[in-house]
Amino acid sequence: METSADTGSVLVEGWETGGTPAGCALRAVLSVLAFQVRKALQATTPQTFDAPTSTAVKTKSRSQTTVPHDSADARFVYLGAAIGILIAYFPCGFLVGYMPEFALFLFAIPLGVVALVACHAWVIHGQLSLPTTLCAVVVSLVNLLAAGGISFAGVSLTLWLLMAISLNMVENEQPARARSRAVLGGLAGLAWLLLLLCHQTAYDPILRSQALLAEANATQQLVEIEDALQRAAAADPYFSEPWLQLAVLHHEQWIRTGNLTTEKAFAEATEQLIKRNPRSNRLQLQLGHWHLISFRNNNRPAHLQDAIEAYRRAESLYPNYNLGCAQSAWVTFLANDLQNASAKAIGAIRLDDLNPHKEQKLAVQAIFDPGPARFPSPQQRRGPEENAELSMLFLRSQFGSNTEPTTSHD
């Protein structure tokens, strides 16, 4: 009963968070790394890796400029590290909206200076071997298997750097192959083309859309908020967040005013939102919540049916989700379909019994239902119990009963 955040597999997480193309690309990258490393290990004798001195002699004889040999050369290493830190903190941190706390530098800089002093001799004379970087790659992959997070740039960046360094060292271990200028020019042109496509289709649209979202969150005027969200949606046509915020905005206006125009705007926003996330269980649950709120405010059966359909779609997308099944059972009960509600409640209890995670048990979760906006009539159901488990036990007991519940469900 694991959730998508607890996949426990690097390949599965890359597939489910980035889609099939990203999953295939991840497998291709790992396969290329394994293939190149295997070729390098086959072409190199074991003594080469077992004896650091021979590796150092071989590297030194190949190129006298491979590693720095004096303090003047080491300055370029330190200067590059300092520039990288400044770029990461100021331009990049400002653009993504996550500026590191300045207090972090008050502690990190002294520790960094101590580490640099301790490693200065290695910076000048040290050698980095291929087995060392490969060991770091394997350790990183094992960690991602247990902890997950390869879809987060801050987590996976170390792995990408280690893999790039390993591939570069693999090429150093193998005899250099002459390539024509046409091949090199074609590869360089392809790299620039991919860079341009990435900028035009990902980097620039995402950056502009997020900036407009920040603009919408910074203002208090409804007209300006809606305008900024519409521009954010147009800036990045694949980004669902602007449509989600528009749906929330229009739903609140619709509930408050009952205006037909805002109802149509809400329907359009939810249509665009589902279009961008057609297989999202969480989105269907949210859509069911919105329709249930509408039903509780105006008691119109059409809104209850919309909620039932949304929860059923959510249940079909994630059939093992105990709370989703319980939510579907509850709205079925609100529609006076006691037999189906009881059957769904039994299914939710069965799924709950199979779930080993205490934090995901029905006993520590609640059915979403704001309850009637006004004191309910005899035909209008009250709200659920205080936790989902009690609500399902109540529904299970209703099979074959055509009477109103005798217990209070406020």
N, C-alpha and C positions, 0 to 999 in steps of 0.2 A: 504493500500500500504506500509506496514511496510517491512523493510529489515530484514535479519536474525539477525542482530545485535540489533534489537529493538523488540525482540519477546515478552517481557513483561511477560514471564512465566518461572519460574525456571525449571519446568519439560520439557517444549518444548526446552529451550536452552540446557539443559543437553542432550536431545535426538539428536538435530541437530548437536551439536558440537562433541559429543562423539560416536554417532551411537546408534543403537537399544540396544546392550548389556549394554552400559553405562546408557542409559535412563531407562532400566529395573532395573539396580542396584541402581540408585538414588531413584526410586520409592520404591524399597524394603527397603532401608535404612530408608527412611522417614516413611514407614509403620511400620517397627519394632520399631522405636522410639515412634510413636503414640500408638502402642499396649502396649509397656512396661510401658509408662507413664500412660495410662488408667488403667492398672492393679494396679500400685502403688497408684494412686489416689483412686481407689475403696477399696483398702486394708487399707487405712489410713484415720482416721477421720479428718474432716475439722479443728477441734481444734488444731490438730498437726501442721498444716501449719500456722494457724493464730497466734499461740503463739510461738515466737522465743525462749522464755526461756525454754519451755517444750522440744523443739527440741534440744536445747543445753544440757539440763539435760539428755535426752535420748541418745544422741550421746556420752556424757561424760561417762555415765554408761556402754555403750556398749564397749568402748575402751578408755583407758586413753591416747593413743598415736595417736589419730586421728588427732589432730591439735597440733601445738607447744604451749608450755606453758611458755617458757622462751626465753631469747635472744639467748641462745646457740642453741636451736632448730631452731629459726628463721634464723640463719646464713645459714642453709642448703637451705632454700627457696631463700635467696638472692644469694647464691653461684650458685645454679642451674640456676637462671635467668641470672646471669652474664655469665656463660658458654654458655647458649643458644644464647645470643647476639653475643658472640665472634664466635661461630660456624656459625651462620647465616651470619656474616659479612665476615669472611675470607674464610673458605673452600667452603661454599655453594655459596657465592657471586662470588668467583673466578671461580667455576665450571660452573655456569650458565651464566657467562659473564656480570653480572649486579652488579658491586660493588657500594654500596651506597656511596654517596658523604661524604667525611670526615667532611665537614662543618656541615653536619646534626648532627653529634655527638657533635659538639661544642655547639649546642643549645639543643639537646635532653638529654644529660647527666645531665646538671644542672636541667632541668625540671624533669627528672627522680628521681634525688636525693630528690627534694622537695616532689614529690609524695610518695616516700618511707618513708620519715620522717612523712608525714601526715597520712600514712596508717599503720605505724608500730604497733600501738596498735591493729588494726584489724588483722594484720598478726599473732599476738600472741594469741589473744583471740576471734577473729571473727568467725562467723559461716556462711557458704554458704548454703542457702536453695534451695531445688529443684524448687519451684515456681520462684525463681530469675533467675536460669539458663534457665528454660523453657521460661520465658518472653524474655530473651536475644535471644534465638533460634527463637522465633516467630518474634521478631523485625528484626533479620537478614534476615529471609525468606521474610518478607514484603518488606524490602529494595531491595532484589534481584529481587522481582517481578517488582519493579519500575525502578531500575537502571541496572539490569542484571549483568553478570560477574561471574556467578558461575563456568564457565569453566576456569577462571583464578585462579591459586593457591594462589596468593597473596590476592585475594578477598574472596575466599571460605574457606581459612584455619581457619579463626575465627569461621565460622559455624561448621566445623568438630570438632574443639576443644570443642565448647560449647555442641555439641551433645554427644561427648564422656563423658564429665563431667556429663551431665544429666543422661546418661545411667548408669554411675557408681553410682550416687546418688540414682537412682531407685533401684539398687541392694541392697544398704544399707538400704533402706526403707522396703524391703521385707525380709522375713525370709530366712536365708542362707540354701541352699540345698546342701547336701553332694553329691559329685561326685567321682566316682571311679578313681583310678590312670590311668586305661586304657583309660577312656574317656578324662581325662586331657592330657595324653600323646598323644592321637590321635589328639586332638585339637592343641596342641603345634606343633606336626609334620606337620599338615596341614598348620599352620601359617608359619612355616619355608619353606615349599614347595612353598606356594604362594609368599613368599618373594624372594625365589630363581628364580621362574619363572618371577616375575616382574623385577628382576635385569637382567636376561638373555634376555628377550624379549623387555624390554622397557628402563630401566635406562642405561644399558651399550651401546646398539646400538645407542640410541639417543645421549648420551654423546660423543661417538667416531665420529659419523657422524657430529655433530655440530663442534667438534674440527677440523675435516678435512675441513669443510666449511670455518671456520675461517682461516685455512691455505691457502685455495684457494683465499680468499679475500685479503690476505696479500702479495701475490706475483704478479709480473707483467709479468711473462713469460707464454705465452699461453699454452705451453706444460705442464708446471707444474700445471697451473690452471686446465686444463682438467684432468690430472692425479689425482689431489686431489679430484675433483668432482666425478670422477669415483669411487674412493675408498670410498668417503662419501656415494654414492649410494649403494655400496656393503655392507658397515657397517650397514646400516639400510634399508633393502629392502622395507619397507613400507613408507619411507620418500620421499615425492615428491619434496622437495626443491632442492636437487642436480640435478635432471632431469630438473627442471625449469631453473636453471642457465646454464646447458649444452645446453638447447634449445636456450636460449638467446645468448650464446657464438657462437654456430654453425650458428645461423641465421645471426648474424652480419658478420661472416666470409663469409657466402654464398653470402650475398648481396654485400659485398665488392669485392670478388674475382670471384663469379660465378662458383666456383669449384664444380664438380659433387660429389666429396667425402664428402665435407662439407654439401651438400644438403641431402645426404643420412644420414649423422650423425644427422642433424637436424630432419629429419623424424623419425629416431629411438628414439631420445630424446622425441619428442612430443608423440610418440606412448606409451612409458613408462610412460610419465606424465599423459596421459589420462587413462591409465590402472589403475593408482593409484587414480585417481579422475574422475571416469566415469560419474558422475552426477553433475559436477561442472559447473555452468553457467559462472562463472568468467573465468575459464580456456578456455572454448569454445570461449568466447569473445576475449581472448588474442590470441588464435590460429587464429581466424579470422583477428585480427590486423596484425599478422605476414604475413599471406598470402596476405593481402591487400598491405602491404609494398612491398612484392615481386612483385605483379602485377604492382604497380606504378613504380617500377624500370625497369622491362623488358617488360611490356605491354603484357604478355602472357595470353590468355583467360583461360588456365587451372588453373592458380593461382587465378584468379578472381572467378572461379567456386568453388575452394577450400575455398575461403573466404566466399562465399555465403552459402555453406553447413555448415561451422562452425558457422556462425551467425544464421542460421536456427536452428541448434541444441541448441544453447544458448537460442534462443527464445522459443523453446519447453520446456526447463528446467525451464525457468522463464517467463511464458507467460504474466505476469502482469508488467513486467519491461518496462517502457516507453522508456528509452534510448536504451535498447537492441532491441526493435521493430523498433525504428528509425534507428539504425545502419543497421539492416537487410533491411529496405526500401531503404537506400542509396546505398548499394552494388547492390541491384536489379536494381536500376536506372542506375548504372554504366554498367550493363549488357544489357542496352537498353530495359529492360522489363518495359515499362512505366506504363502499366495498373496495374501490380502487385505492382510496386513501389508506385503508387498512393494509392492503396488499403491499403498497409502496413502503409503508411504515415497517412492515415485517422485513422487507428487503433492506431498508436502511439499518435496522437493528442487526441483521445478519452481517452486513458489511462492517458495521462498527465492531462486532465481535471478532472479525478477522483482522482488524487494524491493530498492530502492536504498539503504536505510538500514543502515549498518554495525552500529549498535547493536541492530538487530532480526534480524540474521543468525543462523542456526542454529549457526554456529561459535562464537558468543559466548553461547549459551544452553544450557540443559541440560534434558533430559527429567526430569519429576518421577517419581521412583520410589525409595522408601526401601530397596528390596531386601528379600530374605527376612529375617525376624526371627531365624531360625536358619540354620545351614548348609544350603543347599538340597539336596534329594534330586535324583536324576537327572531326575525329571519336573518339577522346579520351576526356572523360569528365574531367572537371576541378574539383577543390576541393569544399567542402561544404560551406555553409554560416557560418557566425561567431558564430552562436549558433544553437542548434538542432531544436528549434522551427521554425526559419526562413527556415531552410532546409526542414522541413516537410511541411510547408505551400507552399513552392515552388514545392515540389513533388506532393502535392495534386492538384495543378493547372495544372499538366501535363497529367492528364487522358484524353485519346483520342487524344493527340497531338503527332505527329510523327516528329515534328521539333526540332531542337536544342534549348536549353534554350537561351533566349534572354538576360538574366541578367548575370552578371559576378559572377563566383563562385570560386574566387581565394583563 
